[in-house]
Amino acid sequence: QVQLVESGGGSVQPGGSLRLSCAASTYRSTTYCMGWFRQAPGKEREGVATIYTGGGIYTYYADSVKGRFTISRDNAKNTLYLQMSSLKPEDTAMYYCAARVAVSWVGCSPEGPGLGRYNYWGQGTQVTVSS
């Protein structure tokens, strides 16, 4: 059973930065797609950024966050991060960490049916961007 616990959310002014963390109880001998998703009130959950833990340089970013957000992972700490910069009011949402077992980076994209394949979810952390 994989457990994911997010932290680091909060309130920030437009243009500010936040770093989200996800402490993961994943198995070191298993590879995963891991990522950050968000859901704003009245909107569907969407993928923000994903990464493959099995090596290589695969990352996915939603067009709306490219150049502003960076996903990374500290294998020693078993922690996933999302560095968010130049935050905008439209980034306001509940942010979730999610994971799925994967043998390759193929399928790590959260687009289309990909989002539904993530089957381990954290409880979420709120990010509010407002002046």
C-alpha positions as CSV (number, residue, x, y, z in Angstrom):
1,Q,0.0,0.0,0.0
2,V,1.4,3.4,-1.0
3,Q,0.8,6.3,1.2
4,L,1.3,9.9,0.0
5,V,1.3,13.0,2.3
6,E,1.4,16.5,0.8
7,S,2.6,19.6,2.6
8,G,3.7,23.1,1.7
9,G,0.5,24.7,0.5
10,G,-0.6,28.1,1.6
11,S,-1.6,31.6,0.5
12,V,0.7,33.7,-1.6
13,Q,0.5,36.9,-3.7
14,P,0.6,36.8,-7.5
15,G,4.1,36.5,-8.7
16,G,5.1,34.6,-5.6
17,S,6.6,31.1,-5.1
18,L,5.7,28.0,-3.1
19,R,7.3,24.5,-2.9
20,L,5.0,21.6,-2.4
21,S,6.4,18.3,-0.9
22,C,5.0,14.8,-1.0
23,A,6.3,12.2,1.4
24,A,5.8,8.9,-0.2
25,S,5.9,5.4,1.3
26,T,6.8,3.8,-2.1
27,Y,8.9,0.7,-2.4
28,R,12.4,1.4,-3.5
29,S,12.5,-1.8,-5.7
30,T,9.4,-0.7,-7.6
31,T,9.2,2.0,-10.3
32,Y,6.4,4.5,-10.4
33,C,4.8,7.3,-12.4
34,M,4.4,10.1,-9.8
35,G,2.9,13.5,-10.2
36,W,1.1,16.6,-9.1
37,F,-2.5,17.2,-9.9
38,R,-4.9,20.1,-9.0
39,Q,-8.6,20.7,-8.8
40,A,-10.1,24.2,-8.5
41,P,-13.7,24.6,-7.4
42,G,-16.2,23.7,-10.1
43,K,-13.5,22.3,-12.3
44,E,-12.2,18.9,-13.2
45,R,-9.0,17.5,-11.7
46,E,-6.1,18.1,-14.1
47,G,-2.5,16.9,-14.3
48,V,0.1,19.6,-13.5
49,A,3.4,17.7,-13.7
50,T,4.5,14.1,-13.7
51,I,7.8,12.2,-13.5
52,Y,9.0,8.6,-13.8
53,T,11.0,7.2,-10.9
54,G,12.8,4.5,-12.9
55,G,15.5,6.8,-14.3
56,G,15.8,8.9,-17.5
57,I,14.7,12.4,-18.0
58,Y,11.0,12.0,-18.6
59,T,8.8,14.8,-17.2
60,Y,5.4,16.1,-18.2
61,Y,4.1,19.6,-17.6
62,A,0.7,21.0,-18.4
63,D,1.0,23.9,-20.9
64,S,-0.4,26.3,-18.3
65,V,2.6,25.7,-16.0
66,K,5.5,25.2,-18.4
67,G,8.4,27.5,-17.5
68,R,6.9,28.3,-14.0
69,F,6.7,24.9,-12.2
70,T,9.4,22.3,-11.7
71,I,8.8,18.7,-10.6
72,S,11.6,16.9,-8.9
73,R,12.3,13.9,-6.7
74,D,14.7,13.2,-3.8
75,N,15.2,9.4,-3.9
76,A,17.1,9.4,-0.6
77,K,14.2,11.1,1.1
78,N,11.5,9.4,-0.9
79,T,9.9,12.7,-1.5
80,L,8.4,14.4,-4.5
81,Y,8.5,18.2,-4.9
82,L,6.8,20.8,-7.0
83,Q,8.5,24.1,-7.1
84,M,6.0,26.8,-8.2
85,S,7.1,30.2,-9.3
86,S,5.4,33.3,-10.9
87,L,2.2,32.1,-9.4
88,K,-1.1,33.4,-10.8
89,P,-4.6,33.6,-9.4
90,E,-5.6,30.8,-11.8
91,D,-3.2,28.5,-10.0
92,T,-5.5,28.5,-7.0
93,A,-6.6,25.0,-6.4
94,M,-6.2,21.9,-4.1
95,Y,-3.0,20.2,-5.2
96,Y,-2.7,16.4,-4.9
97,C,0.2,14.1,-5.1
98,A,-0.5,10.8,-6.9
99,A,1.3,7.7,-8.0
100,R,0.9,4.5,-10.0
101,V,3.2,1.5,-10.5
102,A,4.8,1.6,-13.9
103,V,7.5,-0.3,-15.7
104,S,8.4,2.6,-18.0
105,W,7.7,6.2,-18.5
106,V,5.1,5.4,-21.2
107,G,1.8,6.1,-19.6
108,C,3.0,8.6,-17.1
109,S,1.2,11.4,-18.9
110,P,-2.0,12.5,-17.1
111,E,-3.7,13.5,-20.3
112,G,-6.9,11.8,-21.4
113,P,-7.3,8.4,-19.7
114,G,-3.9,8.7,-18.1
115,L,-5.2,10.6,-15.1
116,G,-7.5,7.7,-14.2
117,R,-4.6,5.3,-14.1
118,Y,-3.1,7.0,-11.1
119,N,-4.5,5.0,-8.2
120,Y,-2.6,6.2,-5.2
121,W,-3.6,9.7,-4.0
122,G,-2.7,12.0,-1.1
123,Q,-5.2,14.1,0.8
124,G,-4.3,17.3,-0.9
125,T,-2.8,20.7,0.1
126,Q,-4.5,24.0,-0.7
127,V,-2.7,26.7,-2.7
128,T,-4.3,30.1,-2.9
129,V,-2.9,32.9,-5.0
130,S,-4.5,36.2,-4.3
131,S,-3.6,39.8,-3.7
